[in-house]
Amino acid sequence: LVVAVRITLLPDGSLSGEPQMVGIKEATNPLAQVAVEAAIRAVVQCAPFGDILKPENYALWNQIDFVFDPREMLGG
């Protein structure tokens, strides 16, 4: 299951709203909804991101798509 989640950020690096699922491979998999919820939860728990993003580059990072691919996690 590969899940893509989009976040939109405020200039201070905080979330401007709820993360949105923008893509999922294997959407018919019974675990798809669980994977989406886990991806969104992970992004919310990591916020705010202001301490790792440079304010002068806000135009570059005001919207970010995170792709959660288990094959690439943990050095895989």
N, CA, C and O of each residue as an XYZ file, in Angstrom:
304
protein
N       0.832     -1.186      0.000
C       0.000      0.000      0.000
C       0.872      1.242      0.000
O       1.667      1.446      0.917
N       0.729      2.060     -1.008
C       1.445      3.325     -1.099
C       0.406      4.433     -0.985
O      -0.561      4.472     -1.746
N       0.616      5.332     -0.025
C      -0.336      6.407      0.247
C       0.348      7.748      0.048
O       1.475      7.946      0.503
N      -0.324      8.671     -0.627
C       0.170     10.042     -0.786
C      -0.763     10.978     -0.019
O      -1.983     10.938     -0.181
N      -0.160     11.817      0.817
C      -0.904     12.762      1.649
C      -0.375     14.165      1.381
O       0.836     14.389      1.356
N      -1.289     15.104      1.181
C      -0.907     16.507      0.929
C      -1.205     17.346      2.158
O      -2.275     17.255      2.760
N      -0.211     18.180      2.516
C      -0.419     19.142      3.589
C      -0.188     20.547      3.033
O       0.609     20.751      2.117
N      -0.894     21.489      3.604
C      -0.695     22.894      3.303
C      -0.289     23.556      4.619
O      -0.917     23.360      5.659
N       0.782     24.345      4.535
C       1.372     24.924      5.740
C       1.244     26.439      5.773
O       1.184     27.102      4.738
N       1.205     26.959      6.975
C       1.277     28.397      7.206
C       2.748     28.797      7.262
O       3.610     27.929      7.404
N       3.055     30.086      7.155
C       4.458     30.513      7.179
C       5.253     30.084      8.407
O       6.478     29.988      8.342
N       4.573     29.822      9.533
C       5.296     29.375     10.728
C       5.540     27.864     10.745
O       6.114     27.339     11.699
N       5.104     27.162      9.688
C       5.312     25.719      9.585
C       4.196     24.883     10.173
O       4.268     23.655     10.144
N       3.167     25.519     10.705
C       2.035     24.761     11.240
C       1.066     24.412     10.111
O       1.058     25.051      9.060
N       0.261     23.398     10.349
C      -0.720     22.971      9.351
C      -1.818     24.017      9.212
O      -2.302     24.552     10.210
N      -2.209     24.308      7.977
C      -3.294     25.266      7.771
C      -4.654     24.575      7.744
O      -5.690     25.238      7.678
N      -4.652     23.275      7.794
C      -5.889     22.488      7.805
C      -5.543     21.018      7.915
O      -4.390     20.650      8.143
N      -6.546     20.192      7.752
C      -6.336     18.747      7.835
C      -5.585     18.244      6.601
O      -5.870     18.689      5.489
N      -4.640     17.331      6.776
C      -3.981     16.705      5.628
C      -5.019     15.972      4.779
O      -6.017     15.465      5.293
N      -4.768     15.926      3.486
C      -5.694     15.288      2.562
C      -5.007     14.128      1.846
O      -3.854     14.246      1.430
N      -5.707     13.019      1.705
C      -5.201     11.909      0.918
C      -5.338     12.295     -0.548
O      -6.424     12.665     -0.996
N      -4.236     12.210     -1.301
C      -4.274     12.588     -2.715
C      -3.997     11.411     -3.645
O      -4.083     11.542     -4.866
N      -3.666     10.271     -3.067
C      -3.446      9.103     -3.901
C      -3.206      7.868     -3.060
O      -2.646      7.932     -1.966
N      -3.647      6.735     -3.601
C      -3.378      5.472     -2.938
C      -3.342      4.382     -3.999
O      -4.233      4.285     -4.843
N      -2.310      3.574     -3.941
C      -2.245      2.405     -4.806
C      -2.887      1.266     -4.047
O      -2.780      1.191     -2.823
N      -3.543      0.392     -4.753
C      -4.248     -0.745     -4.150
C      -5.415     -0.269     -3.287
O      -5.622     -0.773     -2.183
N      -6.167      0.691     -3.785
C      -7.276      1.258     -3.017
C      -8.322      0.212     -2.650
O      -9.079      0.416     -1.701
N      -8.385     -0.900     -3.375
C      -9.370     -1.935     -3.067
C      -8.908     -2.865     -1.946
O      -9.679     -3.700     -1.472
N      -7.660     -2.722     -1.526
C      -7.130     -3.526     -0.430
C      -7.915     -3.202      0.837
O      -8.149     -2.029      1.125
N      -8.323     -4.207      1.594
C      -9.095     -3.953      2.820
C      -8.344     -3.083      3.836
O      -8.972     -2.455      4.688
N      -7.033     -3.041      3.755
C      -6.252     -2.234      4.696
C      -6.011     -0.806      4.196
O      -5.315     -0.035      4.857
N      -6.566     -0.448      3.059
C      -6.314      0.868      2.465
C      -6.710      2.005      3.404
O      -5.936      2.942      3.594
N      -7.890      1.936      3.986
C      -8.348      3.011      4.869
C      -7.469      3.112      6.111
O      -7.204      4.211      6.598
N      -7.025      1.988      6.614
C      -6.128      1.983      7.773
C      -4.811      2.667      7.413
O      -4.270      3.439      8.204
N      -4.298      2.381      6.218
C      -3.043      2.993      5.770
C      -3.190      4.500      5.611
O      -2.292      5.253      5.990
N      -4.304      4.946      5.058
C      -4.554      6.385      4.899
C      -4.614      7.063      6.267
O      -3.991      8.105      6.471
N      -5.350      6.484      7.190
C      -5.473      7.067      8.527
C      -4.127      7.115      9.240
O      -3.828      8.091      9.929
N      -3.317      6.080      9.086
C      -1.999      6.062      9.726
C      -1.080      7.124      9.123
O      -0.330      7.776      9.850
N      -1.132      7.303      7.806
C      -0.302      8.313      7.150
C      -0.695      9.713      7.609
O       0.172     10.532      7.915
N      -1.980      9.989      7.658
C      -2.453     11.301      8.107
C      -2.074     11.526      9.563
O      -1.633     12.617      9.923
N      -2.237     10.518     10.400
C      -1.875     10.632     11.811
C      -0.382     10.929     11.971
O       0.002     11.741     12.812
N       0.451     10.278     11.173
C       1.899     10.497     11.249
C       2.259     11.939     10.916
O       3.084     12.546     11.599
N       1.649     12.489      9.876
C       1.939     13.865      9.484
C       1.479     14.840     10.563
O       2.200     15.782     10.895
N       0.296     14.624     11.109
C      -0.234     15.515     12.147
C       0.647     15.468     13.393
O       0.911     16.503     14.003
N       1.100     14.282     13.772
C       1.925     14.159     14.971
C       3.292     14.805     14.800
O       3.905     15.211     15.787
N       3.777     14.908     13.577
C       5.089     15.518     13.326
C       5.025     17.041     13.243
O       6.053     17.706     13.365
N       3.848     17.593     13.041
C       3.697     19.042     12.919
C       3.947     19.698     14.276
O       3.742     19.058     15.308
N       4.375     20.933     14.300
C       4.673     21.835     13.180
C       6.065     21.564     12.605
O       6.915     20.941     13.241
N       6.262     22.046     11.397
C       7.505     21.803     10.678
C       8.387     23.053     10.577
O       9.393     23.041      9.868
N       8.022     24.118     11.274
C       8.735     25.387     11.189
C      10.193     25.330     11.590
O      10.997     26.125     11.105
N      10.547     24.409     12.461
C      11.935     24.342     12.916
C      12.872     23.722     11.882
O      14.091     23.812     12.033
N      12.331     23.097     10.839
C      13.187     22.490      9.807
C      13.039     23.149      8.437
O      13.728     22.776      7.487
N      12.135     24.134      8.334
C      11.891     24.806      7.057
C      12.297     26.274      7.155
O      12.005     26.940      8.148
N      12.965     26.768      6.132
C      13.413     28.159      6.133
C      12.278     29.074      5.673
O      11.716     28.875      4.595
N      11.942     30.072      6.487
C      10.841     30.976      6.142
C      11.016     31.652      4.782
O      10.031     31.892      4.082
N      12.234     31.955      4.407
C      12.454     32.640      3.128
C      12.123     31.748      1.927
O      12.021     32.243      0.805
N      11.956     30.457      2.147
C      11.603     29.530      1.070
C      10.145     29.086      1.133
O       9.784     28.056      0.563
N       9.315     29.852      1.816
C       7.914     29.476      2.017
C       7.208     29.137      0.708
O       6.402     28.207      0.677
N       7.481     29.845     -0.344
C       6.828     29.575     -1.632
C       7.128     28.165     -2.137
O       6.347     27.600     -2.903
N       8.245     27.603     -1.714
C       8.629     26.253     -2.140
C       7.992     25.160     -1.287
O       7.755     24.056     -1.779
N       7.711     25.446     -0.023
C       7.232     24.395      0.859
C       5.846     24.640      1.452
O       5.458     23.950      2.394
N       5.098     25.596      0.930
C       3.781     25.862      1.520
C       2.793     24.723      1.289
O       1.783     24.613      1.983
N       3.098     23.881      0.307
C       2.291     22.688      0.077
C       3.247     21.525     -0.190
O       4.125     21.613     -1.049
N       3.064     20.443      0.553
C       3.973     19.301      0.458
C       3.147     18.029      0.311
O       2.154     17.831      1.012
N       3.573     17.172     -0.611
C       2.986     15.846     -0.734
C       3.958     14.839     -0.139
O       5.103     14.736     -0.579
N       3.499     14.098      0.859
C       4.279     13.022      1.457
C       3.810     11.709      0.844
O       2.609     11.455      0.754
N       4.747     10.885      0.428
C       4.411      9.562     -0.092
C       4.916      8.523      0.904
O       6.112      8.443      1.187
N       4.000      7.742      1.422
C       4.327      6.689      2.374
C       4.355      5.367      1.614
O       3.316      4.834      1.223
N       5.560      4.855      1.414
C       5.765      3.608      0.687
C       6.536      2.651      1.596
O       7.724      2.867      1.834
N       5.903      1.615      2.103
C       6.563      0.703      3.038
C       7.854      0.091      2.480
O       8.746     -0.272      3.246
N       7.957     -0.023      1.169
C       9.170     -0.591      0.573
C      10.380      0.314      0.772
O      11.518     -0.152      0.703
N      10.147      1.603      1.018
C      11.243      2.549      1.175
C      11.490      2.949      2.624
O      12.384      3.747      2.909
N      10.710      2.404      3.524
C      10.861      2.747      4.937
C      11.909      1.862      5.594
O      12.166      0.740      5.156
N      12.499      2.384      6.637
C      13.488      1.653      7.423
C      14.654      1.172      6.574
O      15.170      0.073      6.775
N      15.064      2.004      5.627
C      16.243      1.695      4.809
C      16.016      0.602      3.797
O      16.973      0.059      3.244
N      14.739      0.262      3.538
C      14.396     -0.837      2.642
C      14.592     -0.494      1.236
O      14.344     -1.320      0.358
